[in-house]
Structure formats: structure tokens, C-alpha cells
Amino acid sequence: MVALNFSNQLLTGNNFNGQNLNGSNFFKSQLYGVQFVNTLLRGTNFEEAYMNNVNAAGAVFAANSNFGPASLFKATLEFVNFSGA
């Protein structure tokens, strides 16, 4: 899977459930009601992103041999579901 670039974008209601987004970029993006259920997010950049009502249940943020951990540095999280992640 090629890493995708969503930096500085407004995402509302996007459904990424079950996808491989390893290494993707959401830098300074605004995410409202976005779905990341059981999504691969290793090495994904969420730095300075704003996440509201996001569902990331069962998502994989941990590092593996190919990607480092996802980064949430300076991200703002409101009503985000990380259960089982």
C-alpha cells in the first residue's frame, strides 16, 4: 500500500475501516466523524491534527519492523474511541 497524504485537509465522515494506511500523513488535518476501525496506522503522522468524534477502535498504531509508531504529537483529541487499539 502506498502511503497517502491528507495533510492540511478537512475530512468529514471519511471511512477508512480495515484499510492499510501505514506511513500516511494527516499533519494539521481536521478530522470529524472519521472511521479508522481495525485500520493499520503504523508510522502514520497525526501531528497537530484535530480529531473530533473519531472511531479508531481496534486500529494498529504500534511499530513493527517496517514502520515506527504513529505520531500524535500536539494533536487535539475530542471524543476519540481508541478501545482495543
C-alpha positions, -999 to +999 in steps of 0.1 A: +000+000+000+013+034-009+012+060+019-014+087+014-011+124+021-041+140+038-021+169+054-039+202+060-072+187+048-107+188+063-121+153+064-157+148+075-172+113+078-145+095+058-145+057+062-110+041+063-122+010+082-099-020+076-075-003+053-038-002+053-028+034+059+007+027+073+030+057+068+003+081+057+002+117+066-026+136+084-004+165+096-026+195+107-057+179+093-091+183+108-110+150+112-147+150+121-166+117+124-138+098+106-137+060+109-104+041+114-119+008+128-093-020+125-071+002+103-034-002+100-019+032+111+018+023+118+041+052+112+012+075+104+016+112+111-012+128+130+009+156+144-010+188+151-042+172+138-076+179+153-097+148+158-134+150+169-158+121+172-132+098+155-136+060+159-102+042+159-114+010+177-090-018+170-067+003+150-030-006+150-007+023+159+023+003+172+056+000+154+067-031+135+099-040+116+089-017+087+072+013+104+077+032+136+048+041+158+021+066+148+027+101+160+000+121+178+024+149+189+005+181+196-028+166+183-061+176+198-084+147+206-120+151+215-144+121+218-119+097+201-125+060+206-092+041+209-107+009+225-088-022+216-062-001+197 
